[in-house]
Amino acid sequence: MMRQRYYSMILFIIFAMQMVSCATLQLPEDSRKLIDTSKMTLWKSQGYGFLIGMQDERVTLFDMTSVSLLYKAGGTLDNERIIIDGVPFGRLERQSDDLMRFTEPDGTEILLNRIDAIPETVNITQYTKDPVNTFDVFWHTITEQSCLLDTSYVDWQAAYDAIKPGIVSDTTDTALFLRLAKLIVLLNDHHAYVSDGGKQMVSSRTYPRSIWMQRQQDAFLAQLATYMDGGALTPLVADKMLAGTIRGDIGYLNLLAFEGFSENGDENVEETAFTEKLDAQLKAWESKKALIIDLRLNSGGSDRLALALGNRLTSAPLPVFSKQARIGGRDEFSALHERSLVPTGVQFLGKPVIVLTSGMTISAADVAAMILKHPALTNITTIGEPTAGAFSNMLQKALPNGWTFAFSNERYLAAYDGQNYESKGIAPDIELFQDKTAFAQGKDNILEFALSQLEK
């Protein structure tokens, strides 16, 4: 699946400073009370489309565009952390009287500027079924935050000019959804979707030829098991991490996701659980001559887990990628935030490592493929299909009528060439497409090719 930041809200905290004034805003329909922001200190994020209000130890998060301000979540401040439903979401550092830096659990850094009041252009401040308001929030959010408008080969303004006149106060939900879906598809963004919360969801993603692998995942995994010693894969974490040995001296690790290792999604717990299982398995494989890491069905998750994997495969600190978010015009991005590997845990070094990828290798798995293709990791070879090319975290938002949507607002640049591979994917060292006919005959052509490479 996709990264959360697979799906996570961007959450911030702020320190109490002087009071400022602005309008009184209404909560979603299922709430009876109002939020009065007149007693809050206000901080506006650079990029990401958020506003934070704080009063005493209460923190309130809003989605914000140039025309809208909608309540998103509330929490508390505890030792410079925001706590939402009992889960910590990062830490804030004060840079100056007017600037804060928030660091998310996955390491994403977001700057916030103090503002004195809500801009006068903001006029949509409550949840409503009004289709015009819903369309305007949808349009402005993507227009102000998407990182792909200049790379999607779509005239975004022309699309608006063609669709907007058809949105009026009595536009039906069906007609409105079809128009929003059309715009989502135009983005050509693997992380973009719009959902009505139940019956309909439309994605911008173009599925690769290897989509059949995901649709037949159980059968695919069952076939993989036939290559393992003893004819079985051991589930280290059910549906997330599987292991086996091949021919006695090759370790095989299948990572189906970089998430789902905790009950509540707490990234600290996720990383601890992931690395404990990973280290235990690598320790058991100390005497193996080679390692195969299979990311072909990895649906993504957290960059932290992708980096944790890489940390076990490097002997020295190694910058692997930088990321930045759109913060203004289409060509205005935040400063680059560099991420590096650091030797950690039980390591597998000096022996061949083969990484298998497919078009279903997506999101945090894209990031893992980028990391493991670094030329400095000379013992690692990537084999298979180009990855999906969905690096950015999903920026998830709610619409005034209760629908939800998401899209990409960040770009990731590979450390080794400075390139942005969004929508392109990471090409393997050796390109080989999964053969569906061979699969029907009980063969995994990519795994068999990888094994042949280890025999050389």
Buried (B, 14 or more C-beta within 10 A) or exposed (E): BBBBBBBBBBBBBBEEBEEBEBBEBBBEEEEEEEBEBBEBBBBBBBBBBBBBBBBEEEBBBBBBBEBBBBBBBBBBBEEEBBBBEEBBBBBBEEEEEEBBBBBBBBBBBBBBEBBEEBEEEBEBBBBBEBBBBBBBBBBBBBBBBBBBBEBBEBEBEEBBEEBEEEBEEEBEBEBBBBBBBBBBBBBBBBBBBBBBEEEBBBBBBEBBEBBBBBEBBEEBBEBBBEBBEEEEBBBBBEEBBBBBBBEEEBBBBBBBBBBBBBEEBBBEBBBBBBBBBBBEBBEEBEEBEBBBBBBBBBBBBBBBBBBBBBBBBBEEEBEBBBBBBBBEEBEEBBEEBEBBBEBBBBBBEEEBBBBBBBBBBBBBBBBBBBBBBBEBBEBBBBBBBBBBBBBBBBBBBBBBBBBBBBBBBBBBBBBBEEEBBBBBBBBBEBEBBBBEEEBEEEBBBBBEBBBEBBEE
